[in-house]
Amino acid sequence: MRAVFGLVLIVGVALAGGAVYMARNYISAYQSELARQKQAAEEALANAKVDVIPTVTVYVSNRPLKYGERLTQEDVRAVDWPENAIPEGTFSDLTALFPESGANERYILRTMEKDEAIMEVKITRPGESAGLTSRLEKGMRAFAISVDVASGVSGFLRPGDNVDIYWTGSSGTVEGNTGGITKLIETNVQLIAVDQTAGSDVASATIARTVTVAATPEQVAALAQAQNTGRLSLALVGVQDDSVASAIEVDQRKLLGITAAAPEPKEEVEQVCTTRIRRGGEIVNVPIPCTN
C-alpha cells in the first residue's frame, strides 16, 4: 500500500513539474514575441517620415470679452497657430495690436470667448471708442427708426441683424385708390443699435422703442420721408438668407381680392349732318351726307 502511495506521489510531482516547465516556456515565448513587436514598432516609427506643420504666433483672448470693454495686454496671450488655418485679420505682433506711441486704446466690438483669435473686425482701431461711428462703413449714416412690440418683431431684434423695411400709409388718389397701402421700401438693412445698446450679446428679448440702422444718405432721406408720412414695420431677415426681395406693394383691394369692375360699353350715336336752306318764307334743316 505504501509503495502504491509513493508511486502516485512521484507521478503527481512529475506531472506538476512538467506543467510548470511548459507554462514557463509559454510565458517566455510570449514575452520574447512582445519585445520583438515593440522593437519593430519603434524602428518603424524612427524610420517613418514625420510631417511637421508650420505654425505662426497669433494672439488670442485670455478671458471672455464683452462689447465695450477695453482691451489690455493682460487680456491677450500668444499661441502657436497652424499657418494654413490662420483667420484673416489676426495679429501676430504685439506692437501692431498695441502701438507703442500715440493713442493705443482698443475696445471690444464683438463678444469673444476665451482662446478666440483677436481679429481686426472684433476690436476698434487704436484710439477709437466703441461707439456707433466705429460700426459705420465709409459712406454710411446712422438713422433711428421708432418701433413698438409689433413693428419691432416682438423684441427679438439684435445689433448686427438685417431687416426688410415696409411702409404703410395712405396712397391718396393714386390710380384711383383712396385706401391704405403697404410697400416694401428697403431690403437687407443692417441694424447697428437697439435703443442704446450696440453690442450683439443681448441675453433676452427687449421691447425696443427705437432701432438704429446703417443707411446711405439717399436711404436716410427715403426713410425720413416714409416715417413722417406713414408707419414703418420691420421684418427680420434670416442669417443664411441671401435672396433679394422683389418690389412688393399691397393695397386694400389686392388684400381682399377685389377686382375693379370693367366699364360699361358706350353706345355709339349715329352722327347726323344737316344744312339749313330757305323754302319760301321759312328756314328748314335738310339732312346731308357727313364729310368728316
Short mmCIF file of the C-alpha atoms (twelve columns), coordinates in Angstrom:
data_MODEL
# 
_entry.id   MODEL 
# 
loop_
_atom_site.group_PDB 
_atom_site.id 
_atom_site.type_symbol 
_atom_site.label_atom_id 
_atom_site.label_alt_id 
_atom_site.label_comp_id 
_atom_site.label_asym_id 
_atom_site.label_seq_id 
_atom_site.Cartn_x 
_atom_site.Cartn_y 
_atom_site.Cartn_z 
_atom_site.pdbx_PDB_model_num 
ATOM 1   C CA . MET A 1   0.000   0.000   0.000   1 
ATOM 2   C CA . ARG A 2   2.794   2.364   0.887   1 
ATOM 3   C CA . ALA A 3   4.529   1.513   -2.372  1 
ATOM 4   C CA . VAL A 4   1.412   2.448   -4.342  1 
ATOM 5   C CA . PHE A 5   1.049   5.743   -2.450  1 
ATOM 6   C CA . GLY A 6   4.675   6.553   -3.074  1 
ATOM 7   C CA . LEU A 7   4.306   5.779   -6.772  1 
ATOM 8   C CA . VAL A 8   1.254   8.050   -7.059  1 
ATOM 9   C CA . LEU A 9   3.102   10.837  -5.271  1 
ATOM 10  C CA . ILE A 10  6.080   10.510  -7.602  1 
ATOM 11  C CA . VAL A 11  3.826   10.602  -10.669 1 
ATOM 12  C CA . GLY A 12  1.975   13.704  -9.334  1 
ATOM 13  C CA . VAL A 13  5.191   15.565  -8.670  1 
ATOM 14  C CA . ALA A 14  6.437   14.703  -12.162 1 
ATOM 15  C CA . LEU A 15  3.239   15.968  -13.779 1 
ATOM 16  C CA . ALA A 16  3.303   19.191  -11.748 1 
ATOM 17  C CA . GLY A 17  6.915   19.768  -12.710 1 
ATOM 18  C CA . GLY A 18  6.057   19.223  -16.354 1 
ATOM 19  C CA . ALA A 19  3.186   21.709  -16.187 1 
ATOM 20  C CA . VAL A 20  5.386   24.343  -14.565 1 
ATOM 21  C CA . TYR A 21  8.039   23.798  -17.227 1 
ATOM 22  C CA . MET A 22  5.522   24.164  -20.064 1 
ATOM 23  C CA . ALA A 23  3.967   27.309  -18.530 1 
ATOM 24  C CA . ARG A 24  7.419   28.868  -18.105 1 
ATOM 25  C CA . ASN A 25  8.289   28.153  -21.729 1 
ATOM 26  C CA . TYR A 26  4.922   29.666  -22.899 1 
ATOM 27  C CA . ILE A 27  5.415   32.837  -20.846 1 
ATOM 28  C CA . SER A 28  8.993   33.201  -22.048 1 
ATOM 29  C CA . ALA A 29  7.927   32.838  -25.687 1 
ATOM 30  C CA . TYR A 30  5.112   35.395  -25.205 1 
ATOM 31  C CA . GLN A 31  7.452   37.939  -23.631 1 
ATOM 32  C CA . SER A 32  10.002  37.427  -26.407 1 
ATOM 33  C CA . GLU A 33  7.350   37.992  -29.092 1 
ATOM 34  C CA . LEU A 34  6.040   41.104  -27.293 1 
ATOM 35  C CA . ALA A 35  9.561   42.535  -27.066 1 
ATOM 36  C CA . ARG A 36  10.140  41.788  -30.760 1 
ATOM 37  C CA . GLN A 37  6.937   43.576  -31.802 1 
ATOM 38  C CA . LYS A 38  7.743   46.562  -29.605 1 
ATOM 39  C CA . GLN A 39  11.206  46.837  -31.109 1 
ATOM 40  C CA . ALA A 40  9.786   46.571  -34.620 1 
ATOM 41  C CA . ALA A 41  7.245   49.349  -33.903 1 
ATOM 42  C CA . GLU A 42  9.960   51.634  -32.532 1 
ATOM 43  C CA . GLU A 43  12.129  51.021  -35.574 1 
ATOM 44  C CA . ALA A 44  9.200   51.722  -37.911 1 
ATOM 45  C CA . LEU A 45  8.393   54.936  -36.063 1 
ATOM 46  C CA . ALA A 46  12.021  56.025  -36.189 1 
ATOM 47  C CA . ASN A 47  12.237  55.353  -39.904 1 
ATOM 48  C CA . ALA A 48  8.868   56.938  -40.742 1 
ATOM 49  C CA . LYS A 49  8.779   60.451  -42.252 1 
ATOM 50  C CA . VAL A 50  7.124   62.879  -39.823 1 
ATOM 51  C CA . ASP A 51  5.330   65.870  -41.399 1 
ATOM 52  C CA . VAL A 52  5.881   68.995  -39.300 1 
ATOM 53  C CA . ILE A 53  3.038   71.528  -39.587 1 
ATOM 54  C CA . PRO A 54  4.451   75.065  -39.661 1 
ATOM 55  C CA . THR A 55  2.929   77.434  -37.109 1 
ATOM 56  C CA . VAL A 56  2.728   81.193  -36.651 1 
ATOM 57  C CA . THR A 57  2.316   83.207  -33.471 1 
ATOM 58  C CA . VAL A 58  -1.246  84.516  -33.095 1 
ATOM 59  C CA . TYR A 59  -2.695  86.495  -30.198 1 
ATOM 60  C CA . VAL A 60  -5.913  85.171  -28.647 1 
ATOM 61  C CA . SER A 61  -8.164  86.337  -25.829 1 
ATOM 62  C CA . ASN A 62  -7.100  85.304  -22.352 1 
ATOM 63  C CA . ARG A 63  -10.655 85.555  -20.967 1 
ATOM 64  C CA . PRO A 64  -14.240 86.141  -22.188 1 
ATOM 65  C CA . LEU A 65  -14.550 89.686  -23.554 1 
ATOM 66  C CA . LYS A 66  -17.797 91.648  -23.956 1 
ATOM 67  C CA . TYR A 67  -18.779 94.581  -26.144 1 
ATOM 68  C CA . GLY A 68  -17.445 97.938  -24.941 1 
ATOM 69  C CA . GLU A 69  -14.678 96.536  -22.704 1 
ATOM 70  C CA . ARG A 70  -11.212 97.984  -23.038 1 
ATOM 71  C CA . LEU A 71  -8.668  95.521  -24.424 1 
ATOM 72  C CA . THR A 72  -5.388  95.406  -22.477 1 
ATOM 73  C CA . GLN A 73  -2.204  93.392  -22.871 1 
ATOM 74  C CA . GLU A 74  -3.258  91.271  -19.893 1 
ATOM 75  C CA . ASP A 75  -6.328  90.172  -21.861 1 
ATOM 76  C CA . VAL A 76  -4.334  88.514  -24.675 1 
ATOM 77  C CA . ARG A 77  -1.713  85.810  -24.964 1 
ATOM 78  C CA . ALA A 78  0.383   84.370  -27.789 1 
ATOM 79  C CA . VAL A 79  -0.258  80.848  -29.114 1 
ATOM 80  C CA . ASP A 80  1.153   78.777  -31.987 1 
ATOM 81  C CA . TRP A 81  -1.467  78.613  -34.746 1 
ATOM 82  C CA . PRO A 82  -1.248  76.378  -37.862 1 
ATOM 83  C CA . GLU A 83  -0.033  78.576  -40.701 1 
ATOM 84  C CA . ASN A 84  -2.573  77.228  -43.207 1 
ATOM 85  C CA . ALA A 85  -5.551  77.875  -40.899 1 
ATOM 86  C CA . ILE A 86  -4.983  81.432  -39.674 1 
ATOM 87  C CA . PRO A 87  -8.188  83.555  -39.798 1 
ATOM 88  C CA . GLU A 88  -7.976  86.764  -41.805 1 
ATOM 89  C CA . GLY A 89  -7.266  89.887  -39.771 1 
ATOM 90  C CA . THR A 90  -5.446  88.278  -36.828 1 
ATOM 91  C CA . PHE A 91  -2.454  89.784  -35.020 1 
ATOM 92  C CA . SER A 92  0.957   88.105  -34.826 1 
ATOM 93  C CA . ASP A 93  2.830   91.148  -33.485 1 
ATOM 94  C CA . LEU A 94  2.018   92.700  -30.116 1 
ATOM 95  C CA . THR A 95  3.157   96.152  -31.253 1 
ATOM 96  C CA . ALA A 96  0.635   96.003  -34.113 1 
ATOM 97  C CA . LEU A 97  -2.105  95.213  -31.623 1 
ATOM 98  C CA . PHE A 98  -0.962  97.825  -29.103 1 
ATOM 99  C CA . PRO A 99  1.094   100.586 -30.789 1 
ATOM 100 C CA . GLU A 100 3.861   101.947 -28.568 1 
ATOM 101 C CA . SER A 101 3.224   105.588 -29.477 1 
ATOM 102 C CA . GLY A 102 0.083   107.673 -29.716 1 
ATOM 103 C CA . ALA A 103 -3.392  106.622 -28.633 1 
ATOM 104 C CA . ASN A 104 -3.329  102.829 -28.420 1 
ATOM 105 C CA . GLU A 105 -6.535  102.069 -26.524 1 
ATOM 106 C CA . ARG A 106 -8.672  99.441  -28.215 1 
ATOM 107 C CA . TYR A 107 -12.223 98.391  -27.314 1 
ATOM 108 C CA . ILE A 108 -14.257 95.264  -27.994 1 
ATOM 109 C CA . LEU A 109 -16.845 95.472  -30.797 1 
ATOM 110 C CA . ARG A 110 -17.963 91.826  -30.767 1 
ATOM 111 C CA . THR A 111 -18.215 89.391  -27.882 1 
ATOM 112 C CA . MET A 112 -15.292 86.939  -27.767 1 
ATOM 113 C CA . GLU A 113 -14.823 83.724  -25.826 1 
ATOM 114 C CA . LYS A 114 -11.630 82.590  -24.112 1 
ATOM 115 C CA . ASP A 115 -8.894  81.447  -26.545 1 
ATOM 116 C CA . GLU A 116 -10.648 83.092  -29.511 1 
ATOM 117 C CA . ALA A 117 -8.345  84.807  -32.010 1 
ATOM 118 C CA . ILE A 118 -8.202  88.606  -31.767 1 
ATOM 119 C CA . MET A 119 -9.306  89.942  -35.173 1 
ATOM 120 C CA . GLU A 120 -9.464  93.449  -36.622 1 
ATOM 121 C CA . VAL A 121 -13.248 93.296  -37.166 1 
ATOM 122 C CA . LYS A 122 -13.817 92.485  -33.490 1 
ATOM 123 C CA . ILE A 123 -11.977 95.443  -31.974 1 
ATOM 124 C CA . THR A 124 -11.736 99.164  -32.628 1 
ATOM 125 C CA . ARG A 125 -8.804  100.879 -34.257 1 
ATOM 126 C CA . PRO A 126 -6.177  102.320 -31.874 1 
ATOM 127 C CA . GLY A 127 -7.573  105.319 -30.007 1 
ATOM 128 C CA . GLU A 128 -11.121 104.780 -31.285 1 
ATOM 129 C CA . SER A 129 -14.066 104.329 -28.939 1 
ATOM 130 C CA . ALA A 130 -16.679 101.595 -29.256 1 
ATOM 131 C CA . GLY A 131 -19.442 103.999 -30.310 1 
ATOM 132 C CA . LEU A 132 -21.678 103.873 -33.365 1 
ATOM 133 C CA . THR A 133 -19.118 105.697 -35.502 1 
ATOM 134 C CA . SER A 134 -16.899 102.613 -35.357 1 
ATOM 135 C CA . ARG A 135 -19.772 100.453 -36.678 1 
ATOM 136 C CA . LEU A 136 -20.405 102.589 -39.756 1 
ATOM 137 C CA . GLU A 137 -18.677 101.781 -43.015 1 
ATOM 138 C CA . LYS A 138 -17.496 104.501 -45.382 1 
ATOM 139 C CA . GLY A 139 -20.416 106.359 -46.971 1 
ATOM 140 C CA . MET A 140 -22.982 105.066 -44.473 1 
ATOM 141 C CA . ARG A 141 -25.055 107.023 -41.959 1 
ATOM 142 C CA . ALA A 142 -26.882 106.083 -38.742 1 
ATOM 143 C CA . PHE A 143 -30.655 106.588 -38.792 1 
ATOM 144 C CA . ALA A 144 -33.093 105.891 -35.941 1 
ATOM 145 C CA . ILE A 145 -36.497 104.282 -36.559 1 
ATOM 146 C CA . SER A 146 -39.286 104.313 -33.991 1 
ATOM 147 C CA . VAL A 147 -40.713 100.845 -33.312 1 
ATOM 148 C CA . ASP A 148 -43.047 99.080  -30.887 1 
ATOM 149 C CA . VAL A 149 -43.771 95.474  -29.925 1 
ATOM 150 C CA . ALA A 150 -45.424 94.779  -33.302 1 
ATOM 151 C CA . SER A 151 -43.219 96.686  -35.711 1 
ATOM 152 C CA . GLY A 152 -40.059 95.702  -33.791 1 
ATOM 153 C CA . VAL A 153 -40.514 91.901  -34.165 1 
ATOM 154 C CA . SER A 154 -41.566 91.428  -30.521 1 
ATOM 155 C CA . GLY A 155 -38.188 92.498  -29.146 1 
ATOM 156 C CA . PHE A 156 -36.105 89.843  -30.911 1 
ATOM 157 C CA . LEU A 157 -34.004 92.314  -32.890 1 
ATOM 158 C CA . ARG A 158 -30.274 92.411  -32.157 1 
ATOM 159 C CA . PRO A 159 -27.473 94.696  -33.379 1 
ATOM 160 C CA . GLY A 160 -25.978 93.073  -36.447 1 
ATOM 161 C CA . ASP A 161 -29.310 91.682  -37.711 1 
ATOM 162 C CA . ASN A 162 -30.618 92.543  -41.176 1 
ATOM 163 C CA . VAL A 163 -34.214 93.643  -41.713 1 
ATOM 164 C CA . ASP A 164 -36.614 94.499  -44.521 1 
ATOM 165 C CA . ILE A 165 -38.491 97.778  -44.010 1 
ATOM 166 C CA . TYR A 166 -42.150 98.190  -45.003 1 
ATOM 167 C CA . TRP A 167 -44.097 101.449 -45.203 1 
ATOM 168 C CA . THR A 168 -47.820 101.616 -44.509 1 
ATOM 169 C CA . GLY A 169 -49.787 104.782 -45.208 1 
ATOM 170 C CA . SER A 170 -52.420 106.444 -47.314 1 
ATOM 171 C CA . SER A 171 -51.828 106.426 -51.049 1 
ATOM 172 C CA . GLY A 172 -54.227 109.333 -51.687 1 
ATOM 173 C CA . THR A 173 -55.847 109.149 -55.085 1 
ATOM 174 C CA . VAL A 174 -53.010 107.405 -56.895 1 
ATOM 175 C CA . GLU A 175 -54.503 105.211 -59.623 1 
ATOM 176 C CA . GLY A 176 -57.937 105.763 -58.173 1 
ATOM 177 C CA . ASN A 177 -57.074 104.111 -54.845 1 
ATOM 178 C CA . THR A 178 -58.207 106.137 -51.859 1 
ATOM 179 C CA . GLY A 179 -57.376 103.494 -49.204 1 
ATOM 180 C CA . GLY A 180 -54.190 102.498 -47.379 1 
ATOM 181 C CA . ILE A 181 -51.211 100.783 -48.948 1 
ATOM 182 C CA . THR A 182 -48.203 98.782  -47.687 1 
ATOM 183 C CA . LYS A 183 -44.991 98.786  -49.685 1 
ATOM 184 C CA . LEU A 184 -41.521 97.301  -49.273 1 
ATOM 185 C CA . ILE A 185 -39.160 100.284 -49.431 1 
ATOM 186 C CA . GLU A 186 -35.778 98.914  -48.264 1 
ATOM 187 C CA . THR A 187 -34.285 95.400  -48.094 1 
ATOM 188 C CA . ASN A 188 -31.455 93.859  -46.036 1 
ATOM 189 C CA . VAL A 189 -30.781 96.961  -43.953 1 
ATOM 190 C CA . GLN A 190 -28.320 96.321  -41.113 1 
ATOM 191 C CA . LEU A 191 -29.158 97.189  -37.516 1 
ATOM 192 C CA . ILE A 192 -26.256 98.726  -35.618 1 
ATOM 193 C CA . ALA A 193 -28.047 99.508  -32.339 1 
ATOM 194 C CA . VAL A 194 -31.232 98.695  -30.450 1 
ATOM 195 C CA . ASP A 195 -32.243 101.517 -28.114 1 
ATOM 196 C CA . GLN A 196 -28.902 102.492 -26.535 1 
ATOM 197 C CA . THR A 197 -27.303 99.045  -26.963 1 
ATOM 198 C CA . ALA A 198 -24.847 98.489  -29.805 1 
ATOM 199 C CA . GLY A 199 -23.436 95.147  -28.615 1 
ATOM 200 C CA . SER A 200 -24.747 91.860  -30.009 1 
ATOM 201 C CA . ASP A 201 -24.517 89.981  -26.678 1 
ATOM 202 C CA . VAL A 202 -28.081 90.719  -25.539 1 
ATOM 203 C CA . ALA A 203 -29.268 87.853  -23.342 1 
ATOM 204 C CA . SER A 204 -33.054 88.297  -23.505 1 
ATOM 205 C CA . ALA A 205 -35.773 89.781  -25.682 1 
ATOM 206 C CA . THR A 206 -36.230 93.513  -25.115 1 
ATOM 207 C CA . ILE A 207 -39.120 95.629  -26.363 1 
ATOM 208 C CA . ALA A 208 -37.249 98.450  -28.058 1 
ATOM 209 C CA . ARG A 209 -38.573 101.940 -28.715 1 
ATOM 210 C CA . THR A 210 -36.024 102.780 -31.392 1 
ATOM 211 C CA . VAL A 211 -33.619 100.878 -33.604 1 
ATOM 212 C CA . THR A 212 -30.693 102.437 -35.454 1 
ATOM 213 C CA . VAL A 213 -29.834 101.277 -38.959 1 
ATOM 214 C CA . ALA A 214 -26.853 101.883 -41.242 1 
ATOM 215 C CA . ALA A 215 -28.047 103.512 -44.470 1 
ATOM 216 C CA . THR A 216 -26.797 105.605 -47.350 1 
ATOM 217 C CA . PRO A 217 -27.765 109.308 -47.441 1 
ATOM 218 C CA . GLU A 218 -30.368 108.533 -50.129 1 
ATOM 219 C CA . GLN A 219 -31.859 105.768 -47.982 1 
ATOM 220 C CA . VAL A 220 -31.911 108.119 -44.991 1 
ATOM 221 C CA . ALA A 221 -33.963 110.634 -46.984 1 
ATOM 222 C CA . ALA A 222 -36.389 107.937 -48.089 1 
ATOM 223 C CA . LEU A 223 -36.754 106.536 -44.564 1 
ATOM 224 C CA . ALA A 224 -37.269 110.008 -43.067 1 
ATOM 225 C CA . GLN A 225 -39.994 110.782 -45.592 1 
ATOM 226 C CA . ALA A 226 -41.632 107.393 -45.030 1 
ATOM 227 C CA . GLN A 227 -41.537 107.747 -41.246 1 
ATOM 228 C CA . ASN A 228 -43.128 111.201 -41.379 1 
ATOM 229 C CA . THR A 229 -45.917 110.188 -43.779 1 
ATOM 230 C CA . GLY A 230 -46.835 106.728 -42.517 1 
ATOM 231 C CA . ARG A 231 -45.825 103.822 -40.297 1 
ATOM 232 C CA . LEU A 232 -42.674 101.714 -40.673 1 
ATOM 233 C CA . SER A 233 -42.575 97.994  -39.866 1 
ATOM 234 C CA . LEU A 234 -39.525 95.729  -39.747 1 
ATOM 235 C CA . ALA A 235 -39.248 92.117  -40.913 1 
ATOM 236 C CA . LEU A 236 -36.260 90.118  -39.667 1 
ATOM 237 C CA . VAL A 237 -34.120 88.501  -42.398 1 
ATOM 238 C CA . GLY A 238 -32.660 85.045  -41.743 1 
ATOM 239 C CA . VAL A 239 -28.923 84.686  -41.175 1 
ATOM 240 C CA . GLN A 240 -28.434 82.395  -44.191 1 
ATOM 241 C CA . ASP A 241 -30.982 84.141  -46.403 1 
ATOM 242 C CA . ASP A 242 -29.150 85.750  -49.315 1 
ATOM 243 C CA . SER A 243 -32.221 86.255  -51.506 1 
ATOM 244 C CA . VAL A 244 -33.213 89.727  -52.682 1 
ATOM 245 C CA . ALA A 245 -36.850 90.658  -52.137 1 
ATOM 246 C CA . SER A 246 -38.614 91.996  -55.213 1 
ATOM 247 C CA . ALA A 247 -40.869 95.039  -55.314 1 
ATOM 248 C CA . ILE A 248 -43.866 94.342  -53.072 1 
ATOM 249 C CA . GLU A 249 -46.951 96.540  -52.835 1 
ATOM 250 C CA . VAL A 250 -50.308 95.577  -51.308 1 
ATOM 251 C CA . ASP A 251 -53.414 97.768  -51.121 1 
ATOM 252 C CA . GLN A 252 -56.855 97.051  -49.709 1 
ATOM 253 C CA . ARG A 253 -58.275 95.786  -52.982 1 
ATOM 254 C CA . LYS A 254 -55.363 93.376  -53.526 1 
ATOM 255 C CA . LEU A 255 -55.541 92.207  -49.903 1 
ATOM 256 C CA . LEU A 256 -59.257 91.371  -50.180 1 
ATOM 257 C CA . GLY A 257 -59.034 90.075  -53.734 1 
ATOM 258 C CA . ILE A 258 -61.351 92.741  -55.131 1 
ATOM 259 C CA . THR A 259 -61.040 93.350  -58.855 1 
ATOM 260 C CA . ALA A 260 -62.169 96.572  -60.470 1 
ATOM 261 C CA . ALA A 261 -65.376 96.282  -62.482 1 
ATOM 262 C CA . ALA A 262 -64.993 96.658  -66.238 1 
ATOM 263 C CA . PRO A 263 -66.530 99.883  -67.591 1 
ATOM 264 C CA . GLU A 264 -69.839 99.514  -69.425 1 
ATOM 265 C CA . PRO A 265 -69.517 99.817  -73.215 1 
ATOM 266 C CA . LYS A 266 -70.691 103.148 -74.582 1 
ATOM 267 C CA . GLU A 267 -73.429 103.156 -77.169 1 
ATOM 268 C CA . GLU A 268 -72.328 104.617 -80.464 1 
ATOM 269 C CA . VAL A 269 -74.558 107.511 -81.550 1 
ATOM 270 C CA . GLU A 270 -75.094 107.803 -85.244 1 
ATOM 271 C CA . GLN A 271 -73.821 111.110 -86.485 1 
ATOM 272 C CA . VAL A 272 -76.346 113.161 -88.456 1 
ATOM 273 C CA . CYS A 273 -75.266 116.110 -90.558 1 
ATOM 274 C CA . THR A 274 -77.715 118.797 -91.724 1 
ATOM 275 C CA . THR A 275 -77.706 122.069 -93.546 1 
ATOM 276 C CA . ARG A 276 -80.097 124.966 -93.419 1 
ATOM 277 C CA . ILE A 277 -81.943 126.094 -96.535 1 
ATOM 278 C CA . ARG A 278 -84.697 128.658 -97.094 1 
ATOM 279 C CA . ARG A 279 -88.012 127.447 -98.503 1 
ATOM 280 C CA . GLY A 280 -90.213 130.350 -99.208 1 
ATOM 281 C CA . GLY A 281 -90.549 132.271 -96.022 1 
ATOM 282 C CA . GLU A 282 -89.052 129.656 -93.617 1 
ATOM 283 C CA . ILE A 283 -85.667 128.035 -92.893 1 
ATOM 284 C CA . VAL A 284 -85.542 124.239 -92.591 1 
ATOM 285 C CA . ASN A 285 -82.779 121.698 -91.730 1 
ATOM 286 C CA . VAL A 286 -82.129 119.257 -94.536 1 
ATOM 287 C CA . PRO A 287 -80.040 116.047 -93.883 1 
ATOM 288 C CA . ILE A 288 -76.890 115.750 -95.935 1 
ATOM 289 C CA . PRO A 289 -74.019 113.140 -96.045 1 
ATOM 290 C CA . CYS A 290 -71.314 113.756 -93.415 1 
ATOM 291 C CA . THR A 291 -67.972 114.521 -94.995 1 
ATOM 292 C CA . ASN A 292 -65.820 114.151 -91.820 1 
# 
